Amino acid sequence: MVVGSTGDYDAEPIRHRDLTTLLISIAGAGRVEFVDWPPEKLAIDIGSFYASAAKLTATTGWTPTVSLADGLTRAVAYYRAHLDRYR
């Protein structure tokens, strides 16, 4: 799954496991438990999913200017500063 930039502003694939670990590290809190995908769900599993902003860039000229880690850091700071709005 491509969820954003990893630092050079070109989107690189990142696994959910790595994204979760990164977010917990940035937040300095939280926990996750990784479990195996249930065998009965394999029939409906879509497999790897890669999203891209290429069409948006081609249409609007927009390109990312913030790395994934910086964006997550900013998002965590924002929600912490405005937590009362989200309770």
MARSE-401633 format. One record per residue: residue in three letters; chain; x, y, z of N, C-alpha, C in turn. Coordinates in nm, 4 decimals. Example, Ala and Ser with C-alpha at 12.3 -4.5 7.8 and 13.67 -1.06 7.14 Angstrom:
REM MARSE-401633
+------+-----+----------+----------+----------+----------+----------+----------+----------+----------+----------+
| type | mol |     n_c1 |     n_c2 |     n_c3 |    ca_c1 |    ca_c2 |    ca_c3 |     c_c1 |     c_c2 |     c_c3 |
+------+-----+----------+----------+----------+----------+----------+----------+----------+----------+----------+
|  ALA |   A |   1.3190 |  -0.5690 |   0.7800 |   1.2300 |  -0.4500 |   0.7800 |   1.3200 |  -0.3300 |   0.7800 |
|  SER |   A |   1.2850 |  -0.2250 |   0.7080 |   1.3670 |  -0.1060 |   0.7140 |   1.2900 |   0.0030 |   0.7870 |
+------+-----+----------+----------+----------+----------+----------+----------+----------+----------+----------+
***
This chain:
REM MARSE-401633
+------+-----+----------+----------+----------+----------+----------+----------+----------+----------+----------+
| type | mol |     n_c1 |     n_c2 |     n_c3 |    ca_c1 |    ca_c2 |    ca_c3 |     c_c1 |     c_c2 |     c_c3 |
+------+-----+----------+----------+----------+----------+----------+----------+----------+----------+----------+
|  MET |   A |   0.0850 |  -0.1179 |   0.0000 |   0.0000 |   0.0000 |   0.0000 |   0.0887 |   0.1230 |   0.0000 |
|  VAL |   A |   0.0643 |   0.2152 |  -0.0867 |   0.1355 |   0.3421 |  -0.0863 |   0.0492 |   0.4410 |  -0.0104 |
|  VAL |   A |   0.1017 |   0.4962 |   0.0966 |   0.0231 |   0.5902 |   0.1752 |   0.0817 |   0.7292 |   0.1760 |
|  GLY |   A |   0.1985 |   0.7471 |   0.1243 |   0.2571 |   0.8799 |   0.1230 |   0.4049 |   0.8723 |   0.0955 |
|  SER |   A |   0.4698 |   0.9811 |   0.1162 |   0.6112 |   0.9878 |   0.0874 |   0.6918 |   0.9389 |   0.2061 |
|  THR |   A |   0.8071 |   0.8832 |   0.1762 |   0.8953 |   0.8352 |   0.2818 |   1.0108 |   0.9308 |   0.3059 |
|  GLY |   A |   1.0110 |   1.0449 |   0.2447 |   1.1143 |   1.1427 |   0.2712 |   1.1632 |   1.2140 |   0.1473 |
|  ASP |   A |   1.1663 |   1.1471 |   0.0345 |   1.2117 |   1.2121 |  -0.0878 |   1.0928 |   1.2653 |  -0.1674 |
|  TYR |   A |   0.9757 |   1.2596 |  -0.1115 |   0.8509 |   1.3083 |  -0.1682 |   0.8041 |   1.2299 |  -0.2888 |
|  ASP |   A |   0.8690 |   1.1199 |  -0.3179 |   0.8182 |   1.0250 |  -0.4158 |   0.7577 |   0.9115 |  -0.3355 |
|  ALA |   A |   0.6320 |   0.8830 |  -0.3599 |   0.5627 |   0.7823 |  -0.2803 |   0.6304 |   0.6468 |  -0.2951 |
|  GLU |   A |   0.6534 |   0.5842 |  -0.1832 |   0.7105 |   0.4504 |  -0.1785 |   0.6108 |   0.3601 |  -0.1070 |
|  PRO |   A |   0.6001 |   0.2359 |  -0.1497 |   0.5097 |   0.1447 |  -0.0787 |   0.5500 |   0.1299 |   0.0675 |
|  ILE |   A |   0.4510 |   0.1224 |   0.1537 |   0.4754 |   0.0986 |   0.2947 |   0.3725 |  -0.0021 |   0.3430 |
|  ARG |   A |   0.4185 |  -0.1018 |   0.4142 |   0.3275 |  -0.2035 |   0.4668 |   0.2497 |  -0.1467 |   0.5852 |
|  HIS |   A |   0.1281 |  -0.1976 |   0.6050 |   0.0477 |  -0.1532 |   0.7199 |   0.1265 |  -0.1704 |   0.8487 |
|  ARG |   A |   0.1974 |  -0.2813 |   0.8594 |   0.2779 |  -0.3092 |   0.9794 |   0.3788 |  -0.1963 |   1.0024 |
|  ASP |   A |   0.4468 |  -0.1527 |   0.8979 |   0.5472 |  -0.0472 |   0.9107 |   0.4831 |   0.0886 |   0.9379 |
|  LEU |   A |   0.3678 |   0.1144 |   0.8758 |   0.2959 |   0.2388 |   0.9004 |   0.2520 |   0.2478 |   1.0463 |
|  THR |   A |   0.1986 |   0.1389 |   1.0970 |   0.1537 |   0.1352 |   1.2360 |   0.2698 |   0.1571 |   1.3314 |
|  THR |   A |   0.3802 |   0.0893 |   1.3055 |   0.4990 |   0.1041 |   1.3893 |   0.5504 |   0.2478 |   1.3853 |
|  LEU |   A |   0.5519 |   0.3089 |   1.2672 |   0.5956 |   0.4474 |   1.2526 |   0.5052 |   0.5414 |   1.3306 |
|  LEU |   A |   0.3758 |   0.5244 |   1.3187 |   0.2811 |   0.6124 |   1.3875 |   0.2941 |   0.6002 |   1.5391 |
|  ILE |   A |   0.3080 |   0.4800 |   1.5902 |   0.3248 |   0.4613 |   1.7343 |   0.4550 |   0.5259 |   1.7810 |
|  SER |   A |   0.5588 |   0.5120 |   1.7013 |   0.6869 |   0.5743 |   1.7350 |   0.6751 |   0.7260 |   1.7393 |
|  ILE |   A |   0.6099 |   0.7834 |   1.6415 |   0.5914 |   0.9288 |   1.6361 |   0.5053 |   0.9770 |   1.7523 |
|  ALA |   A |   0.3984 |   0.9045 |   1.7809 |   0.3068 |   0.9443 |   1.8883 |   0.3680 |   0.9236 |   2.0259 |
|  GLY |   A |   0.4639 |   0.8318 |   2.0341 |   0.5249 |   0.8033 |   2.1642 |   0.4306 |   0.7279 |   2.2559 |
|  ALA |   A |   0.3263 |   0.6721 |   2.1991 |   0.2275 |   0.5989 |   2.2780 |   0.1506 |   0.5070 |   2.1849 |
|  GLY |   A |   0.0833 |   0.4122 |   2.2451 |   0.0008 |   0.3211 |   2.1677 |   0.0621 |   0.1832 |   2.1637 |
|  ARG |   A |  -0.0148 |   0.0925 |   2.1121 |   0.0338 |  -0.0443 |   2.0994 |  -0.0426 |  -0.1104 |   1.9865 |
|  VAL |   A |   0.0132 |  -0.2157 |   1.9340 |  -0.0514 |  -0.2910 |   1.8279 |  -0.0163 |  -0.4372 |   1.8463 |
|  GLU |   A |  -0.1088 |  -0.5211 |   1.8092 |  -0.0849 |  -0.6649 |   1.8106 |  -0.1083 |  -0.7143 |   1.6682 |
|  PHE |   A |  -0.0058 |  -0.7735 |   1.6117 |  -0.0167 |  -0.8268 |   1.4765 |  -0.0630 |  -0.9713 |   1.4848 |
|  VAL |   A |  -0.1658 |  -1.0038 |   1.4092 |  -0.2189 |  -1.1402 |   1.4073 |  -0.2227 |  -1.1892 |   1.2627 |
|  ASP |   A |  -0.2162 |  -1.3178 |   1.2469 |  -0.2239 |  -1.3756 |   1.1132 |  -0.3622 |  -1.3521 |   1.0539 |
|  TRP |   A |  -0.3655 |  -1.3352 |   0.9206 |  -0.4915 |  -1.3177 |   0.8497 |  -0.5683 |  -1.4487 |   0.8572 |
|  PRO |   A |  -0.6952 |  -1.4467 |   0.8952 |  -0.7724 |  -1.5710 |   0.9071 |  -0.7835 |  -1.6437 |   0.7730 |
|  PRO |   A |  -0.7576 |  -1.7731 |   0.7715 |  -0.7623 |  -1.8498 |   0.6461 |  -0.8948 |  -1.8358 |   0.5710 |
|  GLU |   A |  -1.0053 |  -1.8256 |   0.6433 |  -1.1355 |  -1.8163 |   0.5768 |  -1.1558 |  -1.6816 |   0.5061 |
|  LYS |   A |  -1.0708 |  -1.5842 |   0.5353 |  -1.0813 |  -1.4529 |   0.4714 |  -0.9945 |  -1.4417 |   0.3465 |
|  LEU |   A |  -0.9081 |  -1.5392 |   0.3235 |  -0.8193 |  -1.5330 |   0.2076 |  -0.8961 |  -1.5255 |   0.0758 |
|  ALA |   A |  -1.0126 |  -1.5848 |   0.0701 |  -1.0918 |  -1.5845 |  -0.0527 |  -1.1373 |  -1.4429 |  -0.0903 |
|  ILE |   A |  -1.1498 |  -1.3543 |   0.0070 |  -1.1941 |  -1.2178 |  -0.0214 |  -1.0820 |  -1.1160 |  -0.0082 |
|  ASP |   A |  -0.9605 |  -1.1621 |   0.0192 |  -0.8456 |  -1.0729 |   0.0339 |  -0.8099 |  -1.0132 |  -0.1024 |
|  ILE |   A |  -0.7967 |  -0.8820 |  -0.1093 |  -0.7629 |  -0.8176 |  -0.2361 |  -0.6124 |  -0.8170 |  -0.2608 |
|  GLY |   A |  -0.5363 |  -0.8617 |  -0.1657 |  -0.3913 |  -0.8622 |  -0.1823 |  -0.3337 |  -0.7242 |  -0.1590 |
|  SER |   A |  -0.2178 |  -0.7012 |  -0.2159 |  -0.1534 |  -0.5713 |  -0.1991 |  -0.2301 |  -0.4644 |  -0.2750 |
|  PHE |   A |  -0.2375 |  -0.3476 |  -0.2163 |  -0.3065 |  -0.2348 |  -0.2765 |  -0.2079 |  -0.1194 |  -0.2848 |
|  TYR |   A |  -0.1939 |  -0.0633 |  -0.4027 |  -0.1054 |   0.0503 |  -0.4223 |  -0.1874 |   0.1676 |  -0.4727 |
|  ALA |   A |  -0.1826 |   0.2769 |  -0.3993 |  -0.2504 |   0.3994 |  -0.4403 |  -0.1446 |   0.4975 |  -0.4890 |
|  SER |   A |  -0.1840 |   0.5848 |  -0.5768 |  -0.0896 |   0.6802 |  -0.6322 |  -0.1586 |   0.8140 |  -0.6514 |
|  ALA |   A |  -0.0825 |   0.9202 |  -0.6345 |  -0.1342 |   1.0543 |  -0.6591 |  -0.1008 |   1.1011 |  -0.8000 |
|  ALA |   A |  -0.0543 |   1.0104 |  -0.8861 |  -0.0108 |   1.0477 |  -1.0209 |  -0.1218 |   1.1159 |  -1.1012 |
|  LYS |   A |  -0.2436 |   1.0646 |  -1.0938 |  -0.3538 |   1.1251 |  -1.1699 |  -0.3862 |   1.2642 |  -1.1157 |
|  LEU |   A |  -0.3845 |   1.2782 |  -0.9827 |  -0.4075 |   1.4091 |  -0.9219 |  -0.2985 |   1.5067 |  -0.9639 |
|  THR |   A |  -0.1738 |   1.4611 |  -0.9631 |  -0.0620 |   1.5453 |  -1.0058 |  -0.0773 |   1.5851 |  -1.1519 |
|  ALA |   A |  -0.1112 |   1.4889 |  -1.2369 |  -0.1271 |   1.5182 |  -1.3793 |  -0.2421 |   1.6156 |  -1.4049 |
|  THR |   A |  -0.3484 |   1.6040 |  -1.3255 |  -0.4665 |   1.6876 |  -1.3448 |  -0.4502 |   1.8275 |  -1.2863 |
|  THR |   A |  -0.3885 |   1.8358 |  -1.1680 |  -0.3839 |   1.9640 |  -1.0961 |  -0.2454 |   2.0241 |  -1.0819 |
|  GLY |   A |  -0.1426 |   1.9420 |  -1.1017 |  -0.0062 |   1.9895 |  -1.0801 |   0.0395 |   1.9770 |  -0.9366 |
|  TRP |   A |  -0.0494 |   1.9307 |  -0.8488 |  -0.0136 |   1.9144 |  -0.7076 |   0.0893 |   1.8040 |  -0.6911 |
|  THR |   A |   0.1851 |   1.8273 |  -0.6049 |   0.2809 |   1.7242 |  -0.5669 |   0.3025 |   1.7335 |  -0.4168 |
|  PRO |   A |   0.3315 |   1.6202 |  -0.3531 |   0.3542 |   1.6234 |  -0.2084 |   0.4789 |   1.7039 |  -0.1746 |
|  THR |   A |   0.4717 |   1.7765 |  -0.0642 |   0.5863 |   1.8546 |  -0.0176 |   0.6252 |   1.8188 |   0.1247 |
|  VAL |   A |   0.5534 |   1.7252 |   0.1830 |   0.5772 |   1.6840 |   0.3210 |   0.5978 |   1.5333 |   0.3211 |
|  SER |   A |   0.6995 |   1.4884 |   0.3903 |   0.7234 |   1.3441 |   0.3989 |   0.6150 |   1.2781 |   0.4829 |
|  LEU |   A |   0.6022 |   1.1492 |   0.4690 |   0.5046 |   1.0745 |   0.5481 |   0.5296 |   1.0948 |   0.6970 |
|  ALA |   A |   0.6530 |   1.0805 |   0.7397 |   0.6852 |   1.0958 |   0.8826 |   0.6527 |   1.2372 |   0.9307 |
|  ASP |   A |   0.6873 |   1.3387 |   0.8524 |   0.6557 |   1.4762 |   0.8919 |   0.5056 |   1.4997 |   0.8958 |
|  GLY |   A |   0.4340 |   1.4460 |   0.7990 |   0.2884 |   1.4607 |   0.7969 |   0.2223 |   1.3956 |   0.9172 |
|  LEU |   A |   0.2680 |   1.2762 |   0.9515 |   0.2134 |   1.2090 |   1.0700 |   0.2478 |   1.2857 |   1.1968 |
|  THR |   A |   0.3697 |   1.3381 |   1.2040 |   0.4104 |   1.4174 |   1.3208 |   0.3215 |   1.5397 |   1.3353 |
|  ARG |   A |   0.2961 |   1.6074 |   1.2251 |   0.2084 |   1.7254 |   1.2284 |   0.0648 |   1.6880 |   1.2669 |
|  ALA |   A |   0.0170 |   1.5759 |   1.2130 |  -0.1199 |   1.5328 |   1.2440 |  -0.1345 |   1.4987 |   1.3919 |
|  VAL |   A |  -0.0397 |   1.4259 |   1.4471 |  -0.0447 |   1.3913 |   1.5902 |  -0.0427 |   1.5186 |   1.6742 |
|  ALA |   A |   0.0446 |   1.6131 |   1.6406 |   0.0517 |   1.7389 |   1.7154 |  -0.0799 |   1.8160 |   1.7065 |
|  TYR |   A |  -0.1386 |   1.8199 |   1.5868 |  -0.2646 |   1.8910 |   1.5689 |  -0.3755 |   1.8300 |   1.6546 |
|  TYR |   A |  -0.3927 |   1.6989 |   1.6455 |  -0.5007 |   1.6349 |   1.7207 |  -0.4790 |   1.6452 |   1.8703 |
|  ARG |   A |  -0.3553 |   1.6410 |   1.9140 |  -0.3280 |   1.6601 |   2.0573 |  -0.3633 |   1.8018 |   2.1002 |
|  ALA |   A |  -0.3332 |   1.8984 |   2.0174 |  -0.3626 |   2.0381 |   2.0504 |  -0.5125 |   2.0668 |   2.0490 |
|  HIS |   A |  -0.5874 |   1.9896 |   1.9729 |  -0.7319 |   2.0133 |   1.9561 |  -0.8159 |   1.8932 |   2.0005 |
|  LEU |   A |  -0.7637 |   1.8171 |   2.0920 |  -0.8306 |   1.6946 |   2.1360 |  -0.9730 |   1.7190 |   2.1854 |
|  ASP |   A |  -0.9950 |   1.8349 |   2.2467 |  -1.1288 |   1.8641 |   2.2985 |  -1.2349 |   1.8675 |   2.1876 |
|  ARG |   A |  -1.1945 |   1.8945 |   2.0666 |  -1.2889 |   1.8969 |   1.9540 |  -1.3290 |   1.7568 |   1.9058 |
|  TYR |   A |  -1.2549 |   1.6566 |   1.9481 |  -1.2747 |   1.5214 |   1.8975 |  -1.3216 |   1.4239 |   2.0030 |
|  ARG |   A |  -1.3673 |   1.4725 |   2.1144 |  -1.4182 |   1.3848 |   2.2210 |  -1.5664 |   1.3737 |   2.2129 |
+------+-----+----------+----------+----------+----------+----------+----------+----------+----------+----------+
***
